[in-house]
Amino acid sequence: MRISQVKIDKIKEEILSTIFRNSPRAMFTSDIASEIARDEEFCKKLLIELEQKGLVASVKKNNNGKDYLQRIRWRLTNSTFQAYQSISGQKVEYDDNEHTYI
C-alpha cells in the first residue's frame, strides 16, 4: 500500500507537534510511534527526513553522556521550537549546546 505525499506531510506535522507537546523531554522513536499510532520503522524514516530538513535533532547520548547503542531520542531544533512556541504562546528557550531548556 502506498501513502500519498499529502498524508506523509500530515504525519510529519503530527510528529513535530507530538515532540513539541512533550518538550522539554526528548522522545525515543518508539514513544513517538506509540503516540501517533504508527510503525516505528516508518516513524524513524520520517524523523530522519525531518532531521535532514533541519526540523528535528537526534540525541544519541543519555543523561550521563554515554552513547545509546541502538536507540535515538528526538527533539525539535531551536528554530523549529521557536516557531512552535510563537504559535502556541509558550515562552521557553532551548540551549543547543547544553541540550536543555532555559
RARATA-V556245 format. One record per helix or strand. SS is the DSSP state (h for helix, s for strand). FROM is the first residue (numbers start at 0). LEN is the number of residues. Records with the same first field share a line. If there is no record, write none. Layout:
SS: FROM-LEN, FROM-LEN
This chain:
h: 4-17, 28-8, 39-13, 77-11
s: 26-2, 55-4, 60-1, 66-1, 72-4, 93-2, 99-2
